[in-house]
Amino acid sequence: MAMLCCSHMWVWEGHDPFLPFILCRNFGVQAFGKSLKSQLNFPHKCPIGQIQMANTHNSIVSGCNSESRGALVVLEGLDRSGKTSQSSRLLTYLEGLGHSVELWRFPDRSTNVGQMISSYLSNKSQLDDHTIHLLFSANRWEKRSLMETKLKTGTTLIVDRYSYSGVAFSSAKGLGDEWCKAPEIGLLAPDLVLYLDIQPEKAAERGGYGDEKYEQLEFQRKVAQCYQVLHDASWKIVDACQPIEDIEKQLQELVLECVMACQKGKPLANLWSGIDSKTHGDTCFTNPLQGGSNLENKFMMESPKKKGQNLNLHAQICTQESPPQVEMEPTAKKRGSNFTIEEDLLLISAWLNISLDVVEGNEQKHKSYWRRIWEYFHKNKTFISERTPTSITSRWSTIQNSTEKFCGYLAQVESMHQSGLNEHDKIGKAKRMYQESHKTPFQFDHCWNMLRCQPKWLEHCEKQRIKRIRNAITSSPSTPELTNIGQDNVSHDAFANLERPLDKRVEKERVSKRKNEDNMSLKFTGILNGIEEEKKTNDKEIEILEKTCLQEQDQDFMKKEQEQKRIRMKKEQEQERLCIMQEKLQMEQLKEEERIIMMDTSSLSQIQQEYFHQRQMDILRNQRSK
């Protein structure tokens, strides 16, 4: 795939002619062309507005017929989480079961675009963050048509990294979520996403870490946070710190179930084409910046109306929604640094969590309330930040005001009920209205994503709406504000269906009951402590007896050792005495034999001569035999 400048006209050569249409539709011809032109060194005189595109599609696959097809299974996770190993194992497993299966990896470095990406990842070239994101997206679009054909013909695709990686990594660089998702809209949606969950610190300990551009611990931490936004119903989270065999078995069960569902005619779908119809699960008031790579604390891009109908909260909502106009402690007049996204998210988490104290939450004074928020902020921060209570309050005021206004514009767009607009289009239109009215873009997407489905925020918006209605009745209607009109149209369904917080009296009864239980627990604890002390005393006595027994055994052993040593010495002495006696006998025998040999037999009788002669012969025979 390549873009060529021929006769002053941009020509796209690649596997899928739909790709330039998508990129130009979502980013505009000028923006897309200028970005690639500046990075790929195209001639500057080529008119960017003239782009030749053939066979462009008016629509993308929204489903598939009921026939059997292959499954699209995606493995996602941080670098060195084990995706490559497990995808290869899944390939072998499915092939062993007789399934038609292929293993794909993105980026596909065999294409021209893939080679440019490979050069960038290996630090051999430098590209603008926007450009490299578009190249990653283009690399996936190159395979889109082939991917659909493979799936429809019954081939299951195991894909190592997909669009989620592109959005997570680019968002970690500071690019907006909406912008990052735009070029991915229209790609095939996975039937199953397997997220190998591992803490960045654990991944950094694995072999080969740091070989490529993105394998940096701090950056991987940001990527892990960005993955939280993308989690949806198709995701299955698997602990990547388990033994490889356990992970493999768990993945096999999930993939086989998915493959069977697709063989029964599960329809194909497009990625992020119906965001408001997805079900992401419940959202809780927790700190999204803690817990490493844990995806349980997540905030999602989801319609407040849909989300509100599914929430089931188990915490009290505080009545203090707006920052107090009270005197804070003296602070320096010097302006501090801008708030980071991490600080904003932690501030929102503090605002949500502080009101969870049902007994105390609704009776807090404004100053103490915001003091607690400030304390929560500094207690739970995982980064360097020295914000004062005043700066915390001021920042929340800015976030609240801007987000309220944006919600008002979004409510106006939703109230128009325009056909053909999906959730993404509505959000984009609301942002344009905000920018036209305030002469500045909306900068709090991350805050809105976290607040939009939270009951406390929805209750705050409802109270503000009622307050504006009352003010409108008592004031002149000739100067209505645009944002007030928009916010009055906010749907009530999300708020009406929320589970109401626990009653203060009920909660106090629960606290009293817990105290009684604690008193009983203390009594039983005293009894158990007495039993424990008695057990310790008995254990000490047993230990003393065991030591005494061991000492006696040692003494007996020493006695036995000494006795055995004495017996050995006596035996050795006896053997030595016997050896001496034997040597003495041998000497005497030699002397006797020598006497017989030297004996003169001439004076002896014939019989004596024969006897001694025979003895002499026997002696000689014995000597020769020796």
C-alpha positions as CSV (number, residue, x, y, z in Angstrom):
1,M,0.0,0.0,0.0
2,A,1.3,3.5,-0.8
3,M,0.3,7.0,-1.6
4,L,1.9,8.3,-4.8
5,C,1.9,11.8,-6.3
6,C,1.3,11.4,-10.0
7,S,0.4,14.3,-12.3
8,H,-0.4,16.5,-9.3
9,M,-3.0,14.0,-8.0
10,W,-2.8,11.8,-4.9
11,V,-3.3,8.1,-5.9
12,W,-3.8,5.4,-3.3
13,E,-2.4,2.0,-4.1
14,G,-3.3,-0.8,-1.6
15,H,-5.3,-3.8,-0.8
16,D,-8.4,-1.9,0.3
17,P,-9.6,1.3,-1.6
18,F,-11.9,2.0,1.4
19,L,-8.9,3.0,3.5
20,P,-8.3,6.6,2.2
21,F,-12.0,7.3,2.3
22,I,-12.2,6.4,6.0
23,L,-9.1,8.4,6.9
24,C,-10.2,11.4,5.0
25,R,-13.8,11.2,6.2
26,N,-12.8,11.1,9.9
27,F,-9.9,13.6,9.8
28,G,-10.5,15.7,6.7
29,V,-8.5,15.6,3.5
30,Q,-6.4,18.6,4.4
31,A,-5.4,17.3,7.9
32,F,-4.7,13.7,6.7
33,G,-2.8,14.7,3.6
34,K,-0.7,17.3,5.3
35,S,0.3,15.0,8.1
36,L,1.4,12.1,5.8
37,K,2.9,14.6,3.4
38,S,5.2,16.1,6.0
39,Q,6.3,12.8,7.3
40,L,6.7,10.9,4.0
41,N,8.5,13.7,2.1
42,F,5.9,14.0,-0.7
43,P,6.3,17.0,-3.1
44,H,4.9,20.1,-1.5
45,K,3.3,21.3,-4.7
46,C,0.9,18.4,-5.0
47,P,-2.7,19.5,-4.4
48,I,-3.7,17.6,-1.3
49,G,-7.4,18.2,-2.0
50,Q,-7.3,16.0,-5.1
51,I,-7.4,12.4,-4.0
52,Q,-8.3,9.6,-6.4
53,M,-10.4,6.9,-4.7
54,A,-12.2,4.1,-6.4
55,N,-14.8,1.6,-5.2
56,T,-15.6,3.5,-2.0
57,H,-18.2,2.0,0.2
58,N,-21.4,3.7,1.3
59,S,-21.7,1.4,4.3
60,I,-19.8,-1.2,6.2
61,V,-20.7,-4.6,7.4
62,S,-23.2,-4.3,10.2
63,G,-23.8,-8.0,10.4
64,C,-23.5,-11.3,8.7
65,N,-26.0,-13.9,7.7
66,S,-26.9,-16.8,9.9
67,E,-24.4,-19.2,8.2
68,S,-21.5,-20.7,10.1
69,R,-18.3,-18.5,10.1
70,G,-15.0,-18.3,11.8
71,A,-14.3,-16.3,15.0
72,L,-12.3,-13.2,15.4
73,V,-10.3,-13.6,18.6
74,V,-7.9,-10.7,19.7
75,L,-5.2,-10.9,22.4
76,E,-4.4,-7.6,24.0
77,G,-2.2,-6.5,26.9
78,L,1.0,-4.6,27.8
79,D,4.3,-5.4,26.2
80,R,5.8,-8.7,27.4
81,S,2.5,-9.9,28.9
82,G,2.7,-13.2,27.0
83,K,0.5,-12.5,24.0
84,T,2.8,-14.0,21.4
85,S,3.4,-17.2,23.3
86,Q,-0.3,-17.8,24.1
87,S,-1.5,-16.9,20.5
88,S,0.9,-19.6,19.1
89,R,-0.4,-22.1,21.7
90,L,-4.0,-21.3,20.7
91,L,-3.2,-21.8,17.1
92,T,-1.7,-25.3,17.8
93,Y,-4.7,-26.1,20.0
94,L,-7.4,-25.2,17.5
95,E,-5.5,-26.9,14.6
96,G,-5.4,-30.1,16.8
97,L,-9.2,-30.0,17.1
98,G,-9.5,-29.8,13.3
99,H,-10.5,-26.1,13.0
100,S,-9.4,-23.9,10.1
101,V,-7.4,-21.2,11.9
102,E,-4.8,-18.6,11.2
103,L,-2.5,-16.4,13.4
104,W,-2.3,-12.7,12.5
105,R,-0.1,-10.0,14.2
106,F,-0.5,-6.3,14.0
107,P,1.4,-4.3,12.9
108,D,1.9,-6.5,9.8
109,R,5.5,-5.6,9.0
110,S,5.4,-7.2,5.5
111,T,3.6,-4.3,3.8
112,N,5.1,-0.9,2.9
113,V,3.2,0.8,5.8
114,G,4.3,-2.1,8.1
115,Q,7.9,-1.5,7.2
116,M,7.6,2.2,8.1
117,I,6.0,1.3,11.4
118,S,8.8,-1.3,12.1
119,S,11.5,1.3,11.4
120,Y,9.8,3.7,13.8
121,L,9.4,1.1,16.6
122,S,13.1,0.1,16.3
123,N,14.1,3.7,16.7
124,K,15.5,3.9,13.2
125,S,13.2,6.8,12.2
126,Q,11.0,9.5,13.8
127,L,7.4,10.2,13.1
128,D,4.8,12.6,14.5
129,D,2.4,10.9,17.0
130,H,-0.6,11.7,14.9
131,T,1.1,10.3,11.8
132,I,2.2,7.0,13.4
133,H,-1.3,6.5,14.8
134,L,-2.8,6.8,11.3
135,L,-0.2,4.4,9.9
136,F,-1.1,1.8,12.5
137,S,-4.7,2.2,11.6
138,A,-3.9,2.0,7.9
139,N,-2.0,-1.2,8.5
140,R,-5.1,-2.7,10.0
141,W,-7.4,-1.4,7.2
142,E,-5.1,-3.1,4.6
143,K,-6.2,-6.4,6.0
144,R,-9.9,-5.6,6.6
145,S,-11.3,-7.1,3.4
146,L,-9.2,-10.2,3.6
147,M,-10.2,-10.6,7.3
148,E,-13.9,-10.5,6.5
149,T,-13.4,-13.0,3.6
150,K,-11.5,-15.4,5.9
151,L,-14.1,-15.2,8.6
152,K,-17.1,-15.7,6.3
153,T,-15.4,-18.8,4.8
154,G,-15.1,-20.4,8.2
155,T,-11.5,-19.5,9.2
156,T,-10.9,-18.5,12.8
157,L,-8.4,-15.6,13.2
158,I,-6.2,-15.4,16.3
159,V,-5.0,-11.7,16.2
160,D,-2.0,-10.5,18.3
161,R,-2.9,-6.8,19.0
162,Y,-5.7,-4.9,17.3
163,S,-7.3,-1.5,17.4
164,Y,-7.4,-1.4,21.2
165,S,-3.6,-1.3,21.3
166,G,-3.5,1.6,18.8
167,V,-6.0,3.7,20.9
168,A,-4.4,2.8,24.2
169,F,-0.8,3.6,23.2
170,S,-1.7,6.8,21.3
171,S,-3.9,8.0,24.2
172,A,-1.0,7.4,26.6
173,K,1.0,9.9,24.5
174,G,-1.7,12.5,25.1
175,L,-3.9,12.2,22.0
176,G,-7.6,12.3,22.7
177,D,-9.6,9.1,22.9
178,E,-12.2,10.2,20.4
179,W,-9.5,11.2,17.9
180,C,-7.7,7.9,18.3
181,K,-10.9,5.9,17.8
182,A,-12.1,7.7,14.7
183,P,-9.9,5.9,12.1
184,E,-10.7,2.6,13.6
185,I,-14.5,2.9,13.3
186,G,-15.7,0.5,10.6
187,L,-13.1,-2.2,11.2
188,L,-14.5,-5.6,12.2
189,A,-15.4,-5.9,15.9
190,P,-13.7,-8.9,17.7
191,D,-16.0,-11.7,18.9
192,L,-13.7,-12.1,21.9
193,V,-10.9,-10.0,23.4
194,L,-8.5,-11.7,25.7
195,Y,-6.7,-9.2,27.9
196,L,-3.6,-10.6,29.6
197,D,-3.5,-8.6,32.8
198,I,-0.1,-7.9,34.2
199,Q,1.4,-5.1,36.3
200,P,3.9,-3.0,34.3
201,E,6.6,-3.7,36.9
202,K,6.2,-7.5,36.5
203,A,6.3,-7.2,32.7
204,A,9.5,-5.2,32.9
205,E,11.2,-8.2,34.7
206,R,10.7,-10.5,31.7
207,G,13.3,-11.2,29.1
208,G,13.9,-8.8,26.1
209,Y,12.1,-5.9,27.8
210,G,13.3,-2.5,26.4
211,D,14.2,-3.6,22.9
212,E,11.5,-1.5,21.3
213,K,10.4,2.1,21.5
214,Y,7.4,1.8,23.8
215,E,8.9,-0.6,26.3
216,Q,9.4,2.0,29.0
217,L,8.0,1.4,32.5
218,E,6.4,4.8,33.0
219,F,4.8,4.8,29.5
220,Q,3.5,1.2,30.1
221,R,1.8,2.4,33.3
222,K,0.0,5.1,31.2
223,V,-1.0,2.5,28.6
224,A,-2.4,0.3,31.4
225,Q,-4.6,3.2,32.5
226,C,-5.8,3.9,28.9
227,Y,-6.8,0.2,28.5
228,Q,-9.3,0.7,31.3
229,V,-11.4,3.0,29.0
230,L,-11.7,0.4,26.3
231,H,-13.0,-2.5,28.3
232,D,-16.4,-3.8,27.2
233,A,-18.6,-6.9,27.3
234,S,-16.5,-8.8,24.7
235,W,-13.4,-8.6,26.9
236,K,-12.2,-11.4,29.2
237,I,-9.5,-10.5,31.7
238,V,-6.9,-13.2,32.4
239,D,-4.2,-13.0,35.1
240,A,-1.0,-13.1,33.1
241,C,1.1,-13.8,36.3
242,Q,-0.3,-17.4,36.5
243,P,1.8,-20.4,35.3
244,I,1.8,-20.6,31.5
245,E,-0.1,-23.9,31.5
246,D,-2.9,-22.4,33.6
247,I,-3.3,-19.4,31.4
248,E,-3.3,-21.6,28.3
249,K,-6.0,-23.8,29.7
250,Q,-8.2,-20.8,30.6
251,L,-7.7,-19.3,27.2
252,Q,-8.6,-22.5,25.4
253,E,-11.9,-22.8,27.2
254,L,-12.9,-19.2,26.4
255,V,-11.8,-19.4,22.7
256,L,-13.5,-22.8,22.1
257,E,-16.8,-21.4,23.5
258,C,-16.4,-18.3,21.2
259,V,-15.7,-20.5,18.1
260,M,-18.7,-22.7,18.8
261,A,-21.0,-19.6,19.1
262,C,-19.7,-18.2,15.7
263,Q,-20.3,-21.6,14.0
264,K,-23.9,-21.3,15.1
265,G,-24.3,-18.1,13.1
266,K,-23.3,-15.2,15.4
267,P,-23.4,-12.1,13.2
268,L,-20.4,-10.0,12.4
269,A,-20.3,-6.4,13.7
270,N,-18.3,-3.3,13.2
271,L,-16.0,-1.8,15.8
272,W,-17.4,1.1,17.8
273,S,-20.3,1.6,15.4
274,G,-22.9,1.4,18.2
275,I,-21.2,2.7,21.4
276,D,-24.4,3.6,23.1
277,S,-25.8,0.0,22.8
278,K,-22.8,-1.7,24.5
279,T,-23.0,-3.0,28.0
280,H,-19.9,-2.3,30.1
281,G,-21.0,-3.4,33.5
282,D,-21.3,-1.4,36.7
283,T,-19.1,1.5,37.7
284,C,-18.1,2.1,41.3
285,F,-16.8,5.0,43.3
286,T,-13.1,4.0,43.4
287,N,-9.8,5.5,42.6
288,P,-9.0,4.7,39.0
289,L,-5.3,5.5,39.4
290,Q,-4.6,2.7,42.0
291,G,-4.3,-1.0,41.6
292,G,-1.6,-1.3,38.9
293,S,-3.1,-2.9,35.7
294,N,-6.3,-4.0,37.4
295,L,-9.3,-3.3,35.1
296,E,-12.0,-3.6,37.7
297,N,-12.0,0.2,38.4
298,K,-12.9,1.5,34.9
299,F,-14.7,4.4,33.3
300,M,-16.3,3.9,29.9
301,M,-17.6,5.8,27.0
302,E,-21.3,5.0,27.5
303,S,-24.6,6.8,27.3
304,P,-25.7,8.1,30.7
305,K,-29.2,7.0,30.0
306,K,-28.2,3.4,29.2
307,K,-25.7,3.3,32.0
308,G,-28.0,4.8,34.6
309,Q,-30.5,2.0,34.1
310,N,-27.9,-0.7,34.9
311,L,-26.3,0.9,38.0
312,N,-26.8,-0.7,41.4
313,L,-24.9,1.3,43.9
314,H,-24.3,0.4,47.5
315,A,-23.0,3.8,48.8
316,Q,-24.5,7.1,50.1
317,I,-24.5,10.2,47.9
318,C,-23.3,13.3,49.5
319,T,-25.3,16.5,49.3
320,Q,-22.3,18.8,48.8
321,E,-21.9,19.0,45.0
322,S,-20.3,22.3,44.4
323,P,-17.1,23.7,45.8
324,P,-17.7,26.0,48.9
325,Q,-17.0,29.7,49.0
326,V,-15.2,29.5,52.3
327,E,-11.9,30.9,53.5
328,M,-9.1,28.4,53.0
329,E,-5.7,28.4,54.6
330,P,-3.3,31.1,53.3
331,T,-1.4,30.1,50.2
332,A,1.3,31.7,48.0
333,K,0.2,33.9,45.2
334,K,2.5,32.1,42.7
335,R,0.6,30.2,40.1
336,G,1.3,26.5,40.1
337,S,1.7,24.1,37.2
338,N,-1.3,22.9,35.2
339,F,-3.2,19.9,36.5
340,T,-2.4,16.6,34.8
341,I,-5.0,14.0,33.7
342,E,-4.0,11.8,36.6
343,E,-4.6,14.6,39.0
344,D,-8.0,15.4,37.5
345,L,-9.1,11.8,37.7
346,L,-7.9,11.4,41.3
347,L,-9.7,14.7,42.2
348,I,-12.9,13.3,40.8
349,S,-12.4,10.0,42.6
350,A,-12.0,12.0,45.8
351,W,-15.2,14.0,45.2
352,L,-17.1,10.8,44.6
353,N,-15.6,8.7,47.5
354,I,-15.7,11.2,50.3
355,S,-19.5,11.2,50.4
356,L,-19.6,7.4,50.9
357,D,-19.6,7.9,54.7
358,V,-23.4,7.7,55.2
359,V,-23.4,8.7,58.8
360,E,-21.1,11.7,58.5
361,G,-21.3,12.5,54.8
362,N,-24.5,14.6,54.8
363,E,-23.6,16.5,57.9
364,Q,-20.2,17.8,56.9
365,K,-19.6,21.5,56.7
366,H,-18.2,22.8,53.4
367,K,-14.8,23.6,54.7
368,S,-14.3,20.2,56.4
369,Y,-15.8,18.5,53.4
370,W,-13.2,19.9,51.0
371,R,-10.5,19.4,53.6
372,R,-11.3,15.7,53.5
373,I,-11.2,15.7,49.7
374,W,-7.8,17.4,49.8
375,E,-6.6,14.7,52.4
376,Y,-8.0,11.9,50.2
377,F,-6.2,13.4,47.2
378,H,-2.8,13.4,48.8
379,K,-3.3,10.0,50.6
380,N,-4.1,8.1,47.4
381,K,-1.8,9.9,44.9
382,T,0.7,7.7,43.1
383,F,2.6,10.7,41.6
384,I,4.3,13.8,42.7
385,S,1.8,16.6,43.5
386,E,1.7,19.4,46.1
387,R,-1.7,20.9,45.5
388,T,-3.2,23.1,48.2
389,P,-6.8,22.9,49.4
390,T,-7.5,26.2,47.5
391,S,-6.1,24.8,44.2
392,I,-8.0,21.6,44.6
393,T,-11.2,23.6,45.1
394,S,-10.5,25.9,42.2
395,R,-9.7,23.1,39.9
396,W,-12.9,21.2,40.8
397,S,-14.9,24.4,40.1
398,T,-13.4,24.7,36.6
399,I,-14.0,21.0,35.9
400,Q,-17.6,21.2,37.2
401,N,-18.5,24.4,35.3
402,S,-17.1,23.2,31.9
403,T,-18.5,19.7,32.2
404,E,-21.9,21.0,33.1
405,K,-22.0,23.3,30.0
406,F,-20.8,20.4,27.8
407,C,-23.6,18.2,29.2
408,G,-26.0,21.0,28.3
409,Y,-24.9,21.0,24.7
410,L,-25.0,17.3,24.5
411,A,-28.5,17.3,25.9
412,Q,-29.6,19.7,23.2
413,V,-28.2,17.5,20.5
414,E,-29.9,14.4,22.0
415,S,-33.2,16.3,22.3
416,M,-33.1,16.9,18.5
417,H,-33.5,13.2,17.8
418,Q,-31.7,13.5,14.5
419,S,-31.6,10.2,12.6
420,G,-28.3,8.7,11.4
421,L,-26.3,10.1,14.3
422,N,-24.6,7.6,16.6
423,E,-23.1,8.4,20.0
424,H,-19.8,9.5,18.5
425,D,-21.5,11.9,16.1
426,K,-23.6,13.5,18.9
427,I,-20.5,14.0,21.1
428,G,-18.6,15.6,18.3
429,K,-21.5,18.0,17.5
430,A,-21.8,18.9,21.2
431,K,-18.1,19.7,21.3
432,R,-18.4,22.0,18.2
433,M,-21.3,23.8,19.9
434,Y,-19.2,24.3,23.0
435,Q,-16.2,25.6,21.1
436,E,-18.4,28.0,19.0
437,S,-20.0,29.4,22.2
438,H,-16.9,29.7,24.4
439,K,-14.2,30.2,21.8
440,T,-12.2,27.3,23.2
441,P,-12.4,23.5,22.8
442,F,-13.8,21.3,25.5
443,Q,-10.7,20.0,27.4
444,F,-12.3,17.7,30.0
445,D,-13.1,14.6,28.0
446,H,-11.4,12.4,30.6
447,C,-13.4,14.0,33.4
448,W,-16.7,13.7,31.6
449,N,-16.1,10.1,30.8
450,M,-15.6,9.4,34.5
451,L,-18.5,11.5,35.8
452,R,-21.2,10.9,33.1
453,C,-22.6,7.7,34.6
454,Q,-22.0,8.4,38.3
455,P,-25.2,8.7,40.4
456,K,-23.7,11.5,42.5
457,W,-23.0,13.6,39.3
458,L,-26.4,12.8,37.9
459,E,-28.1,13.9,41.1
460,H,-26.1,17.1,41.1
461,C,-27.2,17.8,37.5
462,E,-30.8,17.1,38.5
463,K,-30.6,19.5,41.4
464,Q,-29.0,22.2,39.2
465,R,-31.9,21.7,36.7
466,I,-34.5,22.1,39.4
467,K,-32.7,25.2,40.7
468,R,-32.7,26.8,37.3
469,I,-36.4,26.1,36.8
470,R,-37.2,27.8,40.1
471,N,-35.0,30.8,39.2
472,A,-36.6,31.0,35.8
473,I,-40.0,31.3,37.4
474,T,-39.0,34.1,39.7
475,S,-36.8,36.0,37.2
476,S,-37.2,37.6,33.9
477,P,-37.4,35.1,31.0
478,S,-35.9,37.6,28.5
479,T,-32.3,36.5,29.1
480,P,-32.2,32.8,29.0
481,E,-28.7,31.1,28.8
482,L,-28.0,28.6,26.1
483,T,-26.4,26.2,28.5
484,N,-29.4,26.4,30.9
485,I,-31.8,25.5,28.1
486,G,-29.7,22.6,27.0
487,Q,-29.3,21.2,30.5
488,D,-33.0,21.4,31.3
489,N,-33.5,18.8,28.5
490,V,-31.3,16.2,30.2
491,S,-33.0,12.8,30.3
492,H,-34.4,11.9,33.7
493,D,-34.4,8.2,33.1
494,A,-30.8,7.7,34.2
495,F,-31.4,9.5,37.5
496,A,-34.9,8.2,38.1
497,N,-33.8,4.5,37.9
498,L,-30.9,4.9,40.3
499,E,-31.1,3.0,43.6
500,R,-31.5,5.6,46.4
501,P,-28.9,5.8,49.1
502,L,-29.3,4.2,52.5
503,D,-31.3,6.1,55.1
504,K,-29.3,7.8,57.8
505,R,-31.2,6.1,60.6
506,V,-30.8,2.7,59.1
507,E,-27.1,3.2,58.7
508,K,-26.8,4.3,62.3
509,E,-28.6,1.2,63.4
510,R,-26.2,-0.8,61.4
511,V,-23.3,1.0,63.1
512,S,-24.8,0.4,66.5
513,K,-25.3,-3.3,65.7
514,R,-21.7,-3.5,64.5
515,K,-20.5,-2.0,67.8
516,N,-22.5,-4.6,69.8
517,E,-21.0,-7.3,67.7
518,D,-17.6,-5.8,68.3
519,N,-18.2,-6.0,72.1
520,M,-19.1,-9.6,71.9
521,S,-16.1,-10.2,69.7
522,L,-13.9,-8.6,72.4
523,K,-15.3,-11.0,75.0
524,F,-14.6,-14.0,72.8
525,T,-11.2,-12.6,72.0
526,G,-10.4,-12.5,75.7
527,I,-11.4,-16.1,76.1
528,L,-9.4,-17.1,73.1
529,N,-6.4,-15.2,74.3
530,G,-6.6,-17.1,77.6
531,I,-6.7,-20.4,75.8
532,E,-3.8,-19.2,73.6
533,E,-1.7,-18.3,76.7
534,E,-2.5,-21.7,78.3
535,K,-1.5,-23.4,75.1
536,K,1.8,-21.4,75.0
537,T,2.5,-22.6,78.6
538,N,1.8,-26.2,77.7
539,D,3.9,-25.9,74.6
540,K,6.9,-24.6,76.7
541,E,6.6,-27.5,79.1
542,I,6.4,-30.0,76.2
543,E,9.5,-28.2,74.7
544,I,11.4,-28.6,78.0
545,L,10.5,-32.3,78.2
546,E,11.6,-32.8,74.6
547,K,14.9,-31.2,75.3
548,T,15.5,-33.3,78.4
549,C,14.6,-36.4,76.5
550,L,17.0,-35.4,73.7
551,Q,19.8,-34.8,76.2
552,E,19.3,-38.3,77.8
553,Q,19.3,-39.8,74.3
554,D,22.5,-38.0,73.6
555,Q,24.1,-39.3,76.8
556,D,23.1,-42.9,76.0
557,F,24.4,-42.5,72.5
558,M,27.8,-41.3,73.9
559,K,28.0,-44.2,76.3
560,K,27.3,-46.6,73.5
561,E,29.9,-45.0,71.4
562,Q,32.5,-45.2,74.2
563,E,31.7,-48.9,74.8
564,Q,32.0,-49.8,71.1
565,K,35.3,-47.9,71.0
566,R,36.6,-49.9,73.9
567,I,35.5,-53.2,72.4
568,R,37.2,-52.2,69.1
569,M,40.5,-51.4,70.9
570,K,40.4,-54.7,72.8
571,K,39.8,-56.6,69.7
572,E,42.7,-54.9,67.9
573,Q,45.0,-55.6,70.8
574,E,44.0,-59.3,70.8
575,Q,44.6,-59.5,67.0
576,E,48.0,-57.9,67.5
577,R,49.0,-60.4,70.2
578,L,48.0,-63.3,68.0
579,C,50.1,-61.9,65.2
580,I,53.1,-61.7,67.4
581,M,52.6,-65.3,68.6
582,Q,52.2,-66.5,65.1
583,E,55.4,-64.8,64.0
584,K,57.2,-66.3,67.0
585,L,56.0,-69.8,66.1
586,Q,57.1,-69.3,62.5
587,M,60.6,-68.3,63.7
588,E,60.9,-71.4,65.9
589,Q,59.8,-73.5,63.0
590,L,62.4,-72.0,60.7
591,K,65.1,-72.6,63.2
592,E,64.0,-76.3,63.5
593,E,63.9,-76.7,59.8
594,E,67.4,-75.1,59.5
595,R,68.7,-77.5,62.2
596,I,67.4,-80.5,60.3
597,I,68.8,-79.3,57.0
598,M,72.2,-78.7,58.5
599,M,72.2,-82.0,60.4
600,D,75.1,-84.5,59.8
601,T,73.5,-88.0,59.4
602,S,76.6,-90.0,58.7
603,S,76.9,-91.1,62.3
604,L,73.2,-92.2,62.5
605,S,71.7,-95.5,61.7
606,Q,70.2,-96.4,58.4
607,I,66.7,-95.8,59.6
608,Q,67.5,-92.4,61.2
609,Q,69.3,-91.4,58.0
610,E,66.2,-92.2,55.9
611,Y,64.0,-90.3,58.3
612,F,66.0,-87.1,58.4
613,H,66.6,-87.4,54.7
614,Q,62.8,-87.5,54.1
615,R,62.4,-84.5,56.4
616,Q,65.0,-82.6,54.5
617,M,63.2,-83.3,51.2
618,D,59.9,-82.2,52.7
619,I,61.4,-78.9,53.9
620,L,63.0,-78.3,50.5
621,R,59.7,-79.1,48.8
622,N,57.8,-76.6,51.0
623,Q,60.4,-73.9,50.3
624,R,60.1,-74.4,46.6
625,S,56.3,-74.2,46.7
626,K,56.4,-70.9,48.6
